[in-house]
Amino acid sequence: MRAGPHRALGLFRRGKLDVAAVPLGDIQAVLRDPQLRPAVRLRRLNAVDLVLAEPGGALDRSADLRRTYSETADRADYQALVPELEAPPAETLRPSPHPNVRAAAVAFSRARKQISHQPRVPVRFAQPRDPELAYGAGVLVAAWRDLGLGAYFGKGRPDARFERVFDPKPQPGRHVIPIAWAVDAYLVSPRVQGWRESDRGAVDYSRLKSRARRRFR
């Protein structure tokens, strides 16, 4: 059965679905729900949500501009609104259980003071098709624009894209600004047996069975 995220949540609550993805922005609400909490399956993915500078674009050409964007990225709001505090911010492509919050705050303050002394360089972001990434990109672009940077969404050749990259590794010649690690959140009925999810978010649905020993569909 195909249903939108919130309709699927309602169907799951009424026992009409055995598996449903947790809708964007609902992780903490679902965890606080005594009926749904036992069914939550949260997994931190081996993936980073990041800004990828397009070759020849504004962020690709200027290391100083790229550093300003990196140091003023609103990772805290992104972490609170998208992975909903279930995955940490990403300062690099290497997992870090304890990000250096103090160093990030000092860098943010320094970069923010310098913005008014820099030329306002327009940086066009591509609009992600994935709703979750589009929402996160909107949070970041709005925050950068509020600080006085020239971030905006627009048609035409983009200067940067917002993407989720699995198995992140440095790519020679490509510039990225890591924002946050990613999580997957599903609701799985206790009737379902054999639930397994890889750290890339892949589920082998062919192995799922109900307690009635029927193949899960």
Steps between C-alpha positions, in 0.01 A plus 500: 500500500628845406405794721641839593716508815233641734222279361732199538561600863125505563456162331783355708344634820173322410678173418439532125872511411787293638782738393493878458772760469490764774400830333747788486498693826310232694782292652489659844119506506489130415760420766282676759191305394461197734304312232758548225833517683548119527463474122763762412809376316763773489830450321781747448608469139849503360406816314559873527271781385731752340542791264684403184669785313443475126813524282555859392234636734544773760576263788738296286700805392546664840648322802426805717132504402477125551653533847252775590208280397640205690563694820156666498297193401208463741581140593323526836160588348551242225581232756193591705258514207610225261666210688323644807801468732536130412822559302781749570614792287782427257803729495695256281430179307635297791256395775557687825293411807604823671508801261705792627210733578719774647730513197196511269350789699825699483528439125136604448548825692816585307347422161180692577697816582683479170188468282426874498851571372474254211333551160154342480562211264184331364506123558225314317387173663320228308166400653522135614224270380495294818256670744722439803808645332296788356377587848853485642644704216230763561606526865863555402443741212261716706750519787787596268286766334400643839870538583553711189642235268378472143343154524183440298308237305470569132479354153805473282839351563539450877806594701424229756278202567374354825535123502508193724822311434537139614836354605646852496862531399705801388490542123807667351401819322147514649420744780235416757357657815379223734188589698366199693491123515179331390252263661220274383186462708235233443204366691500119492211295637579228755325266255799537265799268535842529338533880486853595402629831370850569372695813589410624152129477580435188288229262621469149358123480486512151348617366839221654702225271623192545709437288808259303285806386302376673188743686277488871582385731222 
